[in-house]
Amino acid sequence: MRVSHQHNKLIVSDRECFDIKSTLECGQCFRFTKISDAADQSAYRVVAKDKLLFMTQVGDVVTMYPIDAQEVSLWTDYFDLDRDYSVIKEHISADMVIKSAWERCDGIRILRQDPWEALVSFIISQNNNIPRIKGIVETLAKRFGEPIASSVDEILYSFPTPQRLATISLNELLDCKVGFRAKYILNAATRVATGNLCLESLGDMNIDEAREQLMSIYGVGRKISDCVLLFAYGKTEVFPADVWIKRIVAQRFFNGAKLTDKDIQNFAANKFGEYAGFAQQYLYAYARDGAK
C-alpha cells in the first residue's frame, strides 16, 4: 500500500485490505452517506473528527479530500493506514471460518474514532439497527452540534460535546428519539463534562481498568465498553459480542451449543489473542452478510 498527499488529496494506491464500503458499512461508525456505489466506483461523504471528508474508490485507488498537509496524520491514523493488515490476515485466517469471513468481507480496517462520539453512538446502538442509529446520531448533531461545513444545499454539524449535552433536558433528548437510552447519555455527558470521567486517560490504561471506567457509566455494559475500546482506542484484543457474534461463534465453532458470555470471551482470547478485535469485525460483517 502506498499513501501520498497531492493537491489536498490523500491517495492510497496499490491498496491492500482497504475497501471504503466495507470499512464504513460494517457497523463501526455512523456518520457517512453513500454517494455512489457503481460496479467500478464507490463514493462516500464522511463526517468525523469535526471535519467533512469525501472518499472515492476506483479499482485499487482510494482518494480522500479535502485534506491539507497538516491533516494527513489525522486521517492516516483514523483509517489505520500505517498498519500492515496482511500480518493480521496471516495470523487469524489460519482458521477456515475466519478465512471465509475475510475473503467475503475483505477490506475492513478498524477506525480510530473520537472516544466521546463513539461512546454515545454505541450507547444509542443498544437494541437498535444501523439506519436508526445513523438517524439519531445525525439528529443530535443537527440540534446540538456546531456548523462545520456545507455540502450541496445541506449544512453539516459537529457531534455535540459532552458539555453541550450535559446542559439539555431529558425531554429534549427524548425528542431525538433516543428512547430509554436518554438517561444513559445524560449520565455519560454529565460525568465527562464535570471531569468525573476522563476519556483522554483511558487509552493509557490496561484493558480491565479502562473497561471498568466505561462500565461505571449508567447503562454501559461489556459490549458497549468493548466497542469503544476497539473503535476509539485501538485496543484490538477486545472482542465485542452482540447477538450476531454470539450466534456465529456458537454455530461455526461450537456446533450450535449454548454459550455464556464468558465462554465466548475465553474462546476469543485463546484463539485470536491480540487480534481478537479484527476477527470480531470480520465475523460480524460475515454474519450480517448472510453467512449460513
C-alpha atoms as one frame of an Amber mdcrd trajectory, in Angstrom:
protein
   0.000   0.000   0.000   1.262   3.452  -0.909  -0.083   6.640   0.689   0.677
  10.031  -0.839  -0.602  13.580  -0.412  -1.225  15.553  -3.601  -3.164  18.783
  -4.080  -5.254  18.493  -0.887  -5.945  14.829  -1.571  -4.757  11.746   0.251
  -4.288   8.967  -2.291  -3.993   5.324  -1.311  -2.768   3.203  -4.207  -1.780
  -0.442  -4.545  -4.196  -0.783  -1.681  -4.365  -3.993   0.293  -7.031  -4.741
   2.881  -8.760  -1.376   2.432 -12.211  -1.088   0.927 -14.181   2.038   1.776
 -17.606   0.407   1.521 -16.621  -2.491   3.756 -14.913  -0.201   6.262 -17.724
   2.336   6.554 -20.696  -0.015   6.390 -19.535  -2.707   8.805 -21.231  -1.195
  11.850 -18.296   0.560  13.486 -19.198   4.159  12.533 -22.406   6.009  11.741
 -21.780   9.415  10.146 -21.382   8.591   6.488 -23.519   8.949   3.364 -23.235
   6.809   0.276 -22.956   8.967  -2.850 -22.279   6.259  -5.416 -21.888   2.505
  -5.358 -21.454   1.627  -9.003 -19.672  -1.533 -10.066 -16.486   0.350 -10.906
 -16.592   3.164  -8.335 -17.676   3.797  -4.742 -18.073   7.282  -3.285 -18.958
   8.388   0.246 -19.244  11.517   2.338 -17.922  11.166   5.889 -18.157  13.452
   8.902 -15.519  12.608  11.515 -13.208  14.467  13.875 -15.422  17.553  13.287
 -14.387  17.555   9.629 -16.024  16.797   6.286 -14.328  14.221   4.095 -15.175
  12.834   0.661 -13.906   9.399  -0.357 -13.866   7.648  -3.717 -12.551   4.266
  -4.719 -11.829   3.283  -8.291 -10.119  -0.048  -8.746  -7.080  -0.168  -6.489
  -7.030   3.566  -5.765  -8.763   5.306  -2.846  -8.869   9.104  -2.884  -9.815
  11.242   0.127 -10.338  15.007   0.086 -10.105  17.820   1.119  -7.067  17.082
   3.280  -4.354  19.668   3.782  -0.802  18.741   4.699  -1.412  19.239   8.425
  -4.293  16.747   8.391  -2.503  13.826   6.757  -1.548  12.191  10.063  -5.093
  12.655  11.398  -6.655  10.669   8.551  -3.820   8.170   8.332  -4.457   7.381
  11.989  -8.244   7.429  11.605  -8.180   4.804   8.844  -5.318   2.836  10.436
  -3.293   3.134   7.251   0.087   2.559   8.905  -0.822  -0.957   9.993   0.114
  -3.949   7.838  -3.122  -5.938   7.702  -1.502  -8.770   5.789   0.237  -9.771
   9.039  -3.123  -9.885  10.819  -4.688 -11.788   7.965  -1.945 -14.400   8.064
  -2.335 -14.816  11.818  -6.112 -15.161  12.135  -7.096 -16.641   8.785  -5.342
 -19.922   9.521  -8.811 -20.752  10.830 -11.070 -21.621   7.890 -14.084 -19.764
   9.328 -12.107 -16.529   9.618 -10.541 -17.157   6.214 -14.022 -17.380   4.649
 -15.151 -14.257   6.518 -12.047 -12.331   5.419 -12.439 -13.341   1.784 -16.097
 -12.335   1.709 -15.625  -9.051   3.602 -12.072  -8.177   2.598 -11.119  -4.556
   3.095 -12.361  -3.664   6.580  -9.987  -1.509   8.589 -10.538  -0.698  12.249
 -11.164   3.029  12.608  -9.743   5.227  15.375 -12.748   7.362  16.193 -13.314
  10.162  18.669 -13.919   8.465  22.053 -16.834  10.685  23.070 -18.720  10.270
  19.806 -18.040   6.522  19.833 -19.310   6.224  23.403 -22.604   7.974  22.689
 -23.040   6.201  19.350 -22.687   2.773  20.911 -24.975   3.696  23.791 -27.530
   4.508  21.091 -26.780   1.174  19.386 -28.390  -0.826  22.196 -31.351  -2.803
  20.802 -31.177  -0.727  17.649 -30.379  -1.100  13.951 -27.809   0.779  11.897
 -30.194   3.039   9.908 -31.885   4.213  13.127 -28.550   4.708  14.891 -27.347
   6.858  11.989 -30.551   8.897  12.065 -30.373   9.547  15.807 -26.679  10.467
  15.707 -27.366  12.918  12.875 -30.293  14.442  14.754 -28.136  15.014  17.829
 -25.509  16.718  15.661 -28.029  18.970  13.925 -29.742  20.041  17.137 -26.800
  20.374  19.491 -23.629  20.459  17.392 -21.878  23.359  15.658 -21.835  24.033
  11.882 -18.612  22.747  10.343 -19.238  22.659   6.581 -21.785  22.889   3.795
 -22.363  20.114   1.285 -24.538  20.979  -1.727 -27.534  22.677  -0.009 -27.018
  20.989   3.379 -25.268  22.285   6.486 -23.214  19.686   8.319 -22.656  19.787
  12.063 -20.079  18.547  14.541 -21.040  15.909  17.054 -22.196  17.713  20.244
 -19.678  17.957  23.052 -20.326  16.382  26.450 -20.520  19.910  27.866 -23.364
  20.749  25.474 -25.325  17.547  26.034 -24.956  17.896  29.801 -26.962  21.140
  29.633 -30.035  19.797  27.831 -33.126  18.344  29.454 -34.247  14.741  29.391
 -37.250  15.742  27.257 -35.036  17.476  24.705 -33.018  14.317  24.392 -36.132
  12.163  24.166 -37.275  14.361  21.264 -34.249  12.994  19.373 -35.827   9.515
  19.529 -33.154   8.009  21.761 -35.790   6.325  23.949 -34.626   4.564  27.129
 -31.033   5.459  26.259 -31.623   9.149  27.140 -30.715   8.663  30.807 -27.572
   6.800  29.844 -26.441   9.586  27.510 -27.126  12.291  30.109 -25.212  10.356
  32.759 -22.245   9.951  30.411 -22.338  13.614  29.371 -22.520  14.881  32.945
 -19.682  12.690  34.150 -17.381  13.619  31.259 -18.293  17.323  31.345 -17.609
  17.592  35.092 -14.330  15.703  34.871 -15.645  12.777  36.896 -14.690  10.543
  33.970 -11.644  11.425  31.860 -11.911   9.799  28.446  -8.448  11.008  27.459
  -6.840   8.870  30.153  -8.454   5.586  29.135  -6.070   4.970  26.260  -3.162
   4.722  28.705  -4.923   2.246  30.987  -4.857  -1.501  30.678  -7.962  -3.186
  29.281  -9.532  -4.099  32.601  -9.067  -0.637  34.105 -10.392   1.156  31.030
 -13.369  -1.205  30.754 -14.192  -0.690  34.427 -14.211   3.084  33.946 -16.549
   2.865  30.946 -18.854   0.373  32.648 -19.227   2.738  35.594 -21.427   4.864
  33.299 -25.109   4.193  33.847 -26.369   1.807  31.150 -22.941   0.876  29.736
 -22.151  -2.838  29.789 -19.382  -5.068  28.479 -20.390  -4.938  24.818 -20.611
  -1.125  24.608 -17.394  -0.604  26.540 -15.543  -3.062  24.322 -16.826  -1.329
  21.164 -15.452   1.965  22.466 -12.150   0.367  23.427 -11.788  -1.167  19.967
 -13.113   1.567  17.685 -11.850   4.630  19.564  -8.761   3.489  21.456  -7.457
   0.775  19.153  -7.375  -1.891  21.871  -7.556  -4.725  19.391  -7.503  -7.582
  21.898 -11.124  -6.922  22.913 -13.933  -8.942  21.338 -17.284  -7.083  21.434
 -20.015  -9.736  21.426 -23.564  -8.885  20.373 -26.292 -11.227  19.143 -24.650
 -11.567  15.703 -21.290 -12.541  17.152 -22.755 -14.909  19.736 -24.759 -16.665
  17.038 -21.944 -17.117  14.533 -19.411 -18.197  17.160 -21.839 -20.799  18.504
 -22.754 -22.043  15.034 -19.339 -22.038  13.414 -17.098 -23.061  16.284 -19.292
 -24.966  18.763 -21.868 -26.816  16.606 -24.678 -24.575  17.833 -24.061 -25.165
  21.538 -25.391 -22.639  24.040 -22.533 -20.425  25.205 -22.164 -18.000  28.070
 -20.556 -14.601  27.597 -17.540 -15.912  29.499 -17.293 -18.879  27.114 -17.176
 -16.524  24.130 -14.602 -14.207  25.676 -12.352 -17.118  26.675 -12.664 -18.558
  23.177 -11.708 -15.246  21.547  -8.764 -14.629  23.865  -7.367 -18.123  23.392
  -7.932 -18.340  19.632  -7.182 -14.813  18.424  -5.246 -13.099  21.227  -4.131
  -9.588  20.350  -6.046  -9.762  17.046  -9.433 -10.633  18.572 -10.947  -7.283
  17.596 -10.082  -7.796  13.940 -11.529 -11.307  13.973 -14.685  -9.980  15.609
 -15.211  -7.351  12.961 -14.829  -9.780  10.090 -17.110 -12.307  11.782 -19.688
  -9.586  12.408 -19.671  -8.440   8.794 -19.764 -12.070   7.646 -22.783 -12.817
   9.857 -24.673  -9.700   8.693 -23.834 -10.561   5.093 -25.905 -13.714   5.425
 -23.418 -16.445   6.174 -25.106 -19.740   6.971
